[in-house]
Amino acid sequence: MHGVEVAAWADVLGVGQKELAWALQARIRVIEDTQSDVNRVRQGLRDAPDEEFVILLESACRSLAAAGERLASHLDDLRRQAAS
């Protein structure tokens, strides 16, 4: 994560640059919790007669997983940058 990205992320999340790692980790937890909730709904409705609805829930699960991975990658970059 470049210096500009750190400042931009900190600004978007409304935290100082020193609190950015904590704020990203908190957002990752929210995404994971949301993904778990959506997955639970998807599992409960996997036999629903509306196939498109089930497909949309599957897509939402995949998108949330990708978003969580992306934030985790930014967090890893931030930690590597802080260590160097």
Residue pairs with C-beta under 8 A, 6 or more apart in sequence:
1 9
1 74
1 77
1 78
1 81
5 74
6 17
6 20
6 78
6 81
7 17
9 20
9 24
9 74
10 16
10 17
10 19
10 20
10 23
13 20
13 23
13 24
13 27
15 22
15 23
20 78
21 75
21 78
21 79
21 82
24 71
24 74
24 75
24 78
25 75
27 71
28 68
28 71
28 72
28 75
31 64
31 67
31 68
31 71
32 68
34 64
35 61
35 64
35 65
35 68
38 57
38 60
38 61
38 64
39 61
41 57
42 54
42 57
42 58
42 60
42 61
45 53
45 54
45 57
46 54
48 54
